[in-house]
């Protein structure tokens, strides 16, 4: 709606086409979404202190998405009043198939083959 397109006619491919073509409203939506994810990563980072977060799924093939998360997370680290070791944001090796590999691995562990 923010970019003048009915929600039912928008999909990820169209959205990232707008982002990659510099549509300001699309860039704002991406930044807001990335900020929400960055806050969750920041919270998780403070609870468990992992070294790395791997982003998977079809959206992970979009460099603009990963860069937006990194930027928003960097902004959170910059204003944090206490030192927090910064975690790496990376893309899952299997991207959109990451969930399938994870489910397969879980299945194999259950039947005792891993």
N, C-alpha and C positions, 0 to 999 in steps of 0.2 A: 504494500500500500504506500509506503514511504517513497517509492520511486515511480508511483503512478501505474503500477501493474497489479491486476487482481491476483491475490495470493494463490488461487487455484491454478493460475497459468504460469506461476513461477516455479522453477526447480533449481537445483544446485548448479547445473551447467549454465543456465541463463544468468543466474546470480553472479557467478564468477566471471562470466563474460563481461558483465557490467563492471565488476570490480577491476578486471584487467584492462578495461577501456576507460578507466578513470571516472566513472559515474560517481559524483560526490556522495549521493545518498547511499549508494551501495557500499562505498568505502566506510561511511559512518556506521552503517549496520554491522559490517564486518568488525570494525573496531569495538563496537559495543559487545558483540558476541564474544570476541577474543578477550575482552576485559572480564566478562563473566567466567570464562574458562580459566583465565590467569588467576583470578581470585581463588578459585577452587584449587588450582595447582599450588598457589602460595600457601593456602591453609593446609593442604596435605603435606607440603614441604615442611611446614613448621611442626606437624605432628610426627612424621615418620622419617624425615631427613634423607630421602632417597637421592642418589646422584643424578638420576636421569628420569625423564618422562617421555615415553614413546607414544606418539599420536598415530592412530591407525584409521582404517576405514577409507572410503572413497574420497572424503574431504582432504585426507592427508596428502594427496597428490597435488594440491593447490599450494604453491609456494607462498602466495599472498596470505593464506590462512595461517601457516606455520610462522611466517614472519610477524604477523599481527599478534599472535600469542606471545612470541618472544619479546616484541616491543612492549606489550602491555605488562608482561611479567617483569621486564626490566624496570618499568616505571614503578611498579610496586616495591621491588627491591630497593630502588633509589630513595624512596620516601620512608622506608621502614626505620623506626627509631632504634632498632637493635640489630646487631649483625646476624645475617642469615646467609649461609652458604648457598650460592646460586646453583640450581640444578640445570642440567642440560635439557633442552627440548629437542627431540629428534623425531624422525619419521620411522614408523615400523617398517621393517624390511619387506613385509608382505602386504603392506598398505591395505587395500580393500579386502584382501583374503585373510588378514590377521585373525579375525574372529573364527574363521574356519580352521586354521591351523591350531588355534587355542582349543577349540572344541575337540578336534581330533586328538590332540595331546592329552586332554582330560579324559577322553574315552579310553585311550590306550593305557593310561595310568590305572584307570578303574578295572580294566580287565587284566592288568598285571604285565603288560608288554613294555613298560617303560620303567 
